[in-house]
């Protein structure tokens, strides 16, 4: 399989388009509401013990369902739904292919497929959009921003690099 570079502008633009489509102008962004409004069911499930610690969720294109690990923290669930929504909006061909598989959460290595990187970028830009983050940046520290946006501090810190 030929590897490609992630299309960061595409992922960012799709996140902005989604926010605009739903008229979302303030945090926190509710990706479950967005998914459900688009006809994508979000289900909280228990994964088998041997994979539960590694898998946050996955998207099933045929049934239009996002499966979320019920045993992960709330802010991780939010990011997972947004990530899988990114796949639904950006990667129909990829998700339907043999190449798609649930990726371990610790999958931060150079072999991460471009589609997974794009879904991460989509999720971060959907949940912590630059224009919203700018409005709060001078008034709140990272921990407070994490609460305002209902995400982990890692997501906030990474998004702050781009404002």
PEVENBEL-V97473 format. One record per pair of residues at least 4 apart in sequence whose C-alpha atoms are under 8 Angstrom apart, sorted by the first residue. I is the first residue (numbers start at 1). J is the second residue. D is the distance in whole Angstrom. If there is no record, write none. Layout:
# PEVENBEL-V97473
i: [I | I]
j: [J | J]
d: [D | D]
This chain:
# PEVENBEL-V97473
i: [3 | 3 | 4 | 4 | 5 | 6 | 6 | 6 | 6 | 7 | 7 | 7 | 8 | 8 | 8 | 9 | 10 | 11 | 11 | 11 | 11 | 11 | 11 | 11 | 12 | 12 | 12 | 12 | 12 | 13 | 14 | 14 | 14 | 14 | 15 | 15 | 15 | 15 | 15 | 16 | 16 | 16 | 16 | 17 | 18 | 18 | 19 | 19 | 19 | 19 | 20 | 22 | 24 | 25 | 26 | 27 | 27 | 27 | 27 | 27 | 28 | 28 | 28 | 28 | 29 | 29 | 29 | 30 | 30 | 30 | 31 | 31 | 31 | 31 | 31 | 31 | 32 | 32 | 32 | 32 | 32 | 33 | 34 | 35 | 35 | 35 | 35 | 35 | 36 | 36 | 36 | 39 | 40 | 40 | 40 | 41 | 41 | 41 | 42 | 42 | 42 | 42 | 42 | 43 | 43 | 43 | 43 | 44 | 44 | 44 | 44 | 45 | 45 | 45 | 45 | 46 | 46 | 46 | 46 | 47 | 47 | 47 | 47 | 48 | 49 | 51 | 52 | 52 | 52 | 54 | 54 | 54 | 55 | 55 | 55 | 55 | 55 | 56 | 56 | 56 | 56 | 56 | 56 | 56 | 56 | 57 | 57 | 57 | 57 | 57 | 57 | 57 | 57 | 58 | 58 | 58 | 58 | 58 | 58 | 59 | 59 | 59 | 59 | 59 | 59 | 59 | 59 | 59 | 60 | 60 | 60 | 60 | 60 | 61 | 61 | 61 | 61 | 61 | 66 | 66 | 66 | 68 | 68 | 68 | 69 | 70 | 72 | 72 | 73 | 74 | 75 | 75 | 75 | 75 | 76 | 76 | 76 | 77 | 78 | 78 | 78 | 79 | 79 | 79 | 79 | 79 | 80 | 80 | 81 | 82 | 82 | 82 | 82 | 82 | 82 | 82 | 83 | 83 | 83 | 83 | 83 | 84 | 84 | 85 | 85 | 85 | 86 | 86 | 86 | 86 | 86 | 86 | 86 | 87 | 87 | 87 | 87 | 87 | 88 | 88 | 90 | 91 | 91 | 92 | 93 | 94 | 94 | 94 | 94 | 95 | 95 | 96 | 103 | 107 | 108 | 112 | 112 | 113 | 114 | 115 | 116 | 117 | 118 | 119 | 120 | 121 | 122 | 123 | 124 | 124 | 124 | 124 | 125 | 125 | 125 | 127 | 127 | 128 | 128 | 128 | 128 | 128 | 128 | 129 | 129 | 130 | 130 | 130 | 130 | 130 | 131 | 132 | 133 | 133 | 133 | 134 | 134 | 136 | 136 | 137 | 137 | 140 | 140 | 141 | 142 | 142 | 142 | 142 | 143 | 143 | 144 | 145 | 145 | 145 | 146 | 146 | 146 | 146 | 146 | 146 | 147 | 151 | 151 | 152 | 153 | 154 | 155 | 156 | 157 | 158 | 159]
j: [113 | 114 | 113 | 114 | 114 | 114 | 115 | 117 | 118 | 11 | 114 | 118 | 12 | 118 | 121 | 13 | 14 | 15 | 86 | 90 | 118 | 119 | 121 | 122 | 16 | 121 | 122 | 125 | 126 | 17 | 18 | 89 | 90 | 122 | 19 | 122 | 123 | 125 | 126 | 20 | 125 | 126 | 129 | 21 | 22 | 126 | 23 | 24 | 25 | 126 | 24 | 34 | 29 | 132 | 132 | 127 | 128 | 132 | 148 | 149 | 127 | 148 | 149 | 150 | 126 | 127 | 149 | 34 | 78 | 127 | 35 | 78 | 81 | 82 | 85 | 127 | 36 | 42 | 78 | 81 | 82 | 37 | 38 | 39 | 40 | 41 | 42 | 85 | 40 | 41 | 42 | 64 | 64 | 65 | 66 | 64 | 65 | 66 | 65 | 66 | 67 | 68 | 81 | 65 | 66 | 67 | 68 | 67 | 68 | 69 | 70 | 67 | 68 | 69 | 70 | 52 | 69 | 70 | 71 | 51 | 52 | 55 | 69 | 52 | 53 | 55 | 56 | 69 | 71 | 104 | 105 | 106 | 69 | 102 | 103 | 104 | 105 | 68 | 69 | 72 | 76 | 77 | 80 | 104 | 105 | 66 | 67 | 68 | 69 | 80 | 81 | 84 | 102 | 66 | 67 | 68 | 84 | 101 | 102 | 64 | 65 | 66 | 67 | 84 | 85 | 87 | 88 | 95 | 64 | 65 | 66 | 67 | 95 | 65 | 88 | 92 | 95 | 96 | 81 | 84 | 85 | 77 | 80 | 81 | 77 | 77 | 76 | 77 | 77 | 78 | 79 | 150 | 151 | 152 | 80 | 151 | 152 | 81 | 82 | 150 | 151 | 83 | 123 | 124 | 127 | 151 | 84 | 123 | 85 | 86 | 119 | 122 | 123 | 124 | 126 | 127 | 87 | 119 | 120 | 122 | 123 | 88 | 119 | 89 | 119 | 123 | 90 | 91 | 118 | 119 | 120 | 122 | 123 | 91 | 92 | 95 | 115 | 119 | 92 | 95 | 119 | 95 | 115 | 96 | 97 | 98 | 99 | 100 | 115 | 99 | 100 | 100 | 107 | 112 | 112 | 116 | 117 | 117 | 118 | 119 | 120 | 121 | 122 | 123 | 124 | 125 | 126 | 127 | 128 | 129 | 155 | 159 | 129 | 130 | 159 | 149 | 151 | 132 | 133 | 149 | 155 | 156 | 159 | 133 | 159 | 134 | 159 | 160 | 162 | 163 | 135 | 136 | 137 | 160 | 163 | 138 | 163 | 140 | 145 | 141 | 145 | 144 | 145 | 145 | 146 | 153 | 156 | 157 | 147 | 153 | 148 | 149 | 153 | 156 | 150 | 151 | 152 | 153 | 155 | 156 | 151 | 155 | 156 | 156 | 157 | 158 | 159 | 160 | 161 | 162 | 163]
d: [7 | 7 | 8 | 6 | 6 | 4 | 7 | 6 | 6 | 7 | 8 | 7 | 6 | 6 | 7 | 6 | 6 | 6 | 8 | 8 | 6 | 7 | 6 | 5 | 6 | 7 | 6 | 6 | 8 | 6 | 6 | 8 | 8 | 7 | 6 | 5 | 7 | 6 | 5 | 6 | 7 | 7 | 8 | 6 | 6 | 8 | 6 | 5 | 7 | 7 | 6 | 7 | 7 | 8 | 7 | 8 | 8 | 7 | 6 | 5 | 7 | 6 | 5 | 6 | 7 | 5 | 7 | 7 | 8 | 8 | 6 | 7 | 6 | 5 | 8 | 8 | 6 | 7 | 8 | 6 | 8 | 6 | 6 | 6 | 5 | 7 | 7 | 7 | 5 | 5 | 7 | 7 | 5 | 5 | 7 | 6 | 5 | 6 | 6 | 5 | 6 | 7 | 8 | 7 | 6 | 5 | 6 | 6 | 5 | 6 | 5 | 6 | 6 | 5 | 5 | 7 | 6 | 6 | 7 | 6 | 5 | 8 | 6 | 6 | 7 | 6 | 8 | 7 | 8 | 5 | 6 | 7 | 7 | 7 | 7 | 5 | 6 | 6 | 5 | 7 | 8 | 7 | 6 | 8 | 7 | 7 | 5 | 4 | 6 | 6 | 8 | 7 | 7 | 6 | 5 | 7 | 6 | 8 | 6 | 7 | 6 | 4 | 6 | 6 | 8 | 7 | 7 | 8 | 6 | 5 | 6 | 8 | 8 | 7 | 7 | 7 | 7 | 7 | 7 | 7 | 8 | 7 | 7 | 7 | 7 | 8 | 6 | 6 | 6 | 6 | 6 | 6 | 5 | 6 | 6 | 7 | 7 | 6 | 6 | 8 | 7 | 6 | 6 | 8 | 8 | 7 | 6 | 8 | 6 | 6 | 8 | 7 | 5 | 8 | 7 | 7 | 7 | 5 | 6 | 7 | 5 | 6 | 7 | 6 | 8 | 8 | 6 | 8 | 8 | 5 | 8 | 6 | 7 | 5 | 7 | 7 | 8 | 6 | 6 | 8 | 8 | 6 | 7 | 6 | 6 | 8 | 7 | 6 | 8 | 8 | 5 | 7 | 7 | 7 | 7 | 7 | 7 | 7 | 6 | 6 | 6 | 6 | 6 | 6 | 6 | 6 | 6 | 6 | 6 | 7 | 6 | 7 | 5 | 7 | 8 | 7 | 8 | 7 | 6 | 6 | 8 | 7 | 7 | 6 | 8 | 6 | 7 | 8 | 7 | 6 | 7 | 7 | 6 | 8 | 8 | 8 | 7 | 6 | 7 | 7 | 8 | 6 | 6 | 6 | 6 | 6 | 7 | 7 | 7 | 6 | 6 | 6 | 8 | 7 | 6 | 5 | 6 | 5 | 8 | 6 | 7 | 6 | 7 | 7 | 6 | 6 | 6 | 6 | 7 | 8 | 7]
